[in-house]
Amino acid sequence: MNHMGQFFLKLGLAASMLLWAGIAVTPATAATITYSFSGTVTSVAPKLSSTFNTTQPMSGLMKVDTSDTSGTIGHPGIGTYTITNFSLDIGTYHASSTGTTNQVIITDRVSGLDRLDVSVNALSGPSVHSTHPSASFNPSTFNIELRGPASIFSSDALPTTSPSISSFTNKNLWRLVFEPGTKTVSGIMTAMTVVPLPAAVILFGAGLVALVGLGAGSWRQRKNSLA
């Protein structure tokens, strides 16, 4: 085999390995799962009305580590997971947070209510200014509280496919808190879904395989014409 043939063989093997790696790494086995979520604003503290109103949409992303940090001291049926990256948008307002204190808690009950709780601390975002009286408020915490029948979760594992928000019939709310004085913007959740990140890897690998095929075909045609 000449050098050109060896080149296409190696490139093809590399592309195939990348493609199969993308197929194998699903949200169920990845180290993190990324969720997108959205909601509507239903309540705004008067001193935050310079920035927020009830016509604005709320949306965000959070990347969650799939390792349960509850350990041996955790209660059966309760899984605690660390949010490694978080971003939030309400209208044109943007806030974000990173660190180890942000958590998703999954509660799976045999009887009673299944729960999904999101707690984000140390938010970074612009101050909101009020003119009556003059004051500034800084983003402090963000929470999601979902409650529904015991049939929603089958375990306390981090879900790889999000349950429908409509399943949480007992409570469905989110809240962004500003300090000082605990001023809030709050509303209801409308969606939470898993972001299929490996699809991008699969697409890239498939494209690379296709390019290898086209290159090899073109090389064979040139070789045959020279022969």
C-alpha positions as CSV (number, residue, x, y, z in Angstrom):
1,M,0.0,0.0,0.0
2,N,1.5,3.4,-1.0
3,H,1.6,6.4,1.3
4,M,-1.6,8.0,0.0
5,G,-3.5,4.8,0.6
6,Q,-2.1,4.6,4.1
7,F,-3.1,8.2,4.8
8,F,-6.8,7.6,3.8
9,L,-6.8,4.3,5.8
10,K,-5.6,6.1,9.0
11,L,-8.0,9.0,8.5
12,G,-10.9,6.7,8.0
13,L,-10.0,4.7,11.1
14,A,-9.8,8.0,13.1
15,A,-13.2,9.2,11.8
16,S,-14.8,5.9,12.5
17,M,-13.5,5.9,16.1
18,L,-14.8,9.4,16.6
19,L,-18.2,8.6,15.2
20,W,-18.6,5.5,17.4
21,A,-17.4,7.4,20.4
22,G,-20.1,9.9,19.8
23,I,-22.7,7.2,19.5
24,A,-21.5,5.5,22.7
25,V,-21.4,8.6,24.9
26,T,-25.1,9.2,25.6
27,P,-26.5,11.4,28.3
28,A,-27.1,8.2,30.4
29,T,-23.3,7.5,30.6
30,A,-21.8,11.0,30.3
31,A,-20.2,12.7,33.3
32,T,-22.6,15.6,33.0
33,I,-26.1,16.2,31.6
34,T,-27.2,19.6,30.3
35,Y,-30.8,20.7,30.8
36,S,-32.5,23.6,29.2
37,F,-35.6,25.1,30.9
38,S,-38.1,27.9,30.3
39,G,-41.0,29.6,32.1
40,T,-43.1,32.7,32.3
41,V,-43.0,35.6,34.7
42,T,-46.1,36.0,36.9
43,S,-44.9,38.2,39.7
44,V,-42.3,41.1,40.0
45,A,-41.5,43.0,43.2
46,P,-42.3,46.7,42.6
47,K,-38.7,47.8,43.2
48,L,-37.5,45.5,40.4
49,S,-40.1,46.8,37.9
50,S,-37.5,49.0,36.1
51,T,-36.0,45.8,34.6
52,F,-38.7,43.1,34.8
53,N,-42.4,42.7,33.9
54,T,-44.9,39.8,33.4
55,T,-44.6,39.8,29.6
56,Q,-41.0,38.6,29.6
57,P,-40.0,35.0,29.0
58,M,-37.6,33.1,31.3
59,S,-35.1,30.6,30.0
60,G,-31.8,29.0,31.0
61,L,-29.3,26.2,30.8
62,M,-27.7,24.1,33.6
63,K,-25.0,21.5,33.3
64,V,-25.3,18.9,36.1
65,D,-22.8,16.3,37.3
66,T,-24.3,12.8,37.2
67,S,-22.5,11.7,40.4
68,D,-24.8,11.6,43.4
69,T,-23.1,13.6,46.2
70,S,-25.4,12.3,48.9
71,G,-23.0,9.5,49.8
72,T,-23.7,7.2,52.7
73,I,-25.2,10.0,54.8
74,G,-28.0,10.6,52.2
75,H,-31.5,9.5,52.8
76,P,-32.9,6.7,50.7
77,G,-34.9,8.0,47.7
78,I,-33.0,11.4,47.7
79,G,-30.2,12.1,45.2
80,T,-28.1,15.3,45.3
81,Y,-26.3,16.5,42.2
82,T,-23.9,19.4,41.6
83,I,-24.7,22.1,39.0
84,T,-21.3,22.9,37.5
85,N,-22.5,25.7,35.1
86,F,-25.7,27.7,35.1
87,S,-27.1,30.6,33.0
88,L,-30.4,32.4,33.2
89,D,-32.2,34.9,30.9
90,I,-35.3,36.9,31.7
91,G,-36.1,39.2,28.9
92,T,-32.7,40.9,28.2
93,Y,-31.4,40.3,31.7
94,H,-28.7,37.7,32.0
95,A,-27.2,36.0,35.1
96,S,-24.9,33.1,35.6
97,S,-23.2,31.0,38.3
98,T,-20.5,28.3,38.7
99,G,-19.2,26.4,41.7
100,T,-20.0,23.4,43.9
101,T,-22.8,24.8,46.1
102,N,-25.4,24.8,43.3
103,Q,-27.5,21.7,43.4
104,V,-30.3,19.6,41.8
105,I,-32.1,17.3,44.3
106,I,-34.3,14.5,43.0
107,T,-36.7,13.0,45.6
108,D,-38.4,9.7,44.7
109,R,-41.1,8.8,47.1
110,V,-42.9,5.4,47.5
111,S,-45.9,7.4,48.7
112,G,-46.3,11.1,48.9
113,L,-44.8,13.6,46.4
114,D,-41.9,13.2,44.1
115,R,-39.8,16.4,43.9
116,L,-37.3,18.1,41.7
117,D,-35.5,21.1,43.4
118,V,-32.9,23.4,41.8
119,S,-30.9,25.7,44.1
120,V,-28.4,28.1,42.6
121,N,-26.3,30.5,44.8
122,A,-23.7,33.2,44.2
123,L,-25.3,34.5,41.0
124,S,-23.4,36.9,38.9
125,G,-25.4,39.5,37.0
126,P,-26.2,43.3,36.7
127,S,-27.6,45.2,39.6
128,V,-31.2,46.3,39.3
129,H,-31.9,50.0,40.1
130,S,-35.0,51.4,41.7
131,T,-35.9,55.1,41.7
132,H,-38.6,55.0,44.3
133,P,-36.7,55.2,46.6
134,S,-33.2,55.1,45.0
135,A,-31.6,51.7,45.6
136,S,-29.7,48.9,43.9
137,F,-30.4,45.2,44.2
138,N,-28.0,42.4,43.3
139,P,-29.0,38.9,42.2
140,S,-28.6,36.4,45.0
141,T,-30.3,33.0,44.4
142,F,-32.4,31.1,41.9
143,N,-34.7,28.2,42.7
144,I,-37.0,25.8,40.9
145,E,-39.5,23.8,42.9
146,L,-41.5,21.0,41.3
147,R,-43.9,18.7,43.1
148,G,-46.0,15.9,41.8
149,P,-47.3,12.3,42.3
150,A,-45.0,9.5,43.5
151,S,-45.2,8.0,40.0
152,I,-43.0,10.7,38.3
153,F,-39.6,9.3,39.2
154,S,-38.7,5.6,39.3
155,S,-35.5,6.3,41.3
156,D,-33.5,9.2,42.8
157,A,-31.1,9.1,39.8
158,L,-30.6,12.2,37.7
159,P,-33.2,11.8,34.9
160,T,-31.7,11.4,31.4
161,T,-35.1,12.3,29.9
162,S,-37.0,15.0,31.6
163,P,-40.5,14.4,32.8
164,S,-43.2,16.6,31.5
165,I,-43.7,19.8,33.5
166,S,-47.4,19.1,33.5
167,S,-46.8,16.0,35.6
168,F,-45.9,18.2,38.6
169,T,-49.5,19.0,39.5
170,N,-48.8,20.0,43.2
171,K,-46.3,22.7,42.7
172,N,-44.6,24.3,39.7
173,L,-42.6,27.5,40.3
174,W,-39.3,29.3,39.9
175,R,-37.9,32.3,41.8
176,L,-35.0,34.7,41.3
177,V,-34.1,36.6,44.5
178,F,-32.4,39.9,44.8
179,E,-30.7,41.4,47.9
180,P,-30.9,43.3,50.1
181,G,-34.4,42.9,51.2
182,T,-35.3,39.7,49.4
183,K,-36.9,41.2,46.3
184,T,-38.2,38.5,43.9
185,V,-39.1,37.9,40.3
186,S,-41.0,34.6,40.1
187,G,-43.3,32.6,37.8
188,I,-44.2,29.1,36.6
189,M,-42.1,26.6,34.6
190,T,-43.2,25.6,31.1
191,A,-40.5,23.2,30.0
192,M,-37.4,21.3,31.1
193,T,-35.5,19.1,28.5
194,V,-32.2,17.3,28.2
195,V,-29.9,18.9,25.6
196,P,-28.6,16.2,23.3
197,L,-24.9,17.3,23.1
198,P,-23.5,14.1,21.6
199,A,-25.5,14.7,18.4
200,A,-22.9,17.4,17.5
201,V,-20.1,14.8,17.9
202,I,-22.0,12.3,15.7
203,L,-22.6,14.9,13.0
204,F,-19.0,15.9,13.0
205,G,-17.8,12.3,12.8
206,A,-20.3,11.5,10.0
207,G,-19.1,14.5,8.1
208,L,-15.5,13.4,8.5
209,V,-16.3,9.9,7.3
210,A,-18.0,11.3,4.3
211,L,-15.0,13.6,3.5
212,V,-12.7,10.6,3.8
213,G,-14.9,8.6,1.4
214,L,-14.9,11.5,-1.2
215,G,-11.2,11.9,-0.9
216,A,-10.5,8.2,-1.3
217,G,-12.8,8.0,-4.3
218,S,-11.2,11.0,-6.0
219,W,-7.7,9.5,-5.3
220,R,-8.7,6.1,-6.9
221,Q,-10.1,7.9,-10.0
222,R,-6.8,9.8,-10.4
223,K,-4.8,6.6,-9.9
224,N,-6.9,4.7,-12.5
225,S,-6.6,7.6,-15.1
226,L,-2.8,7.6,-14.7
227,A,-2.8,3.8,-15.1
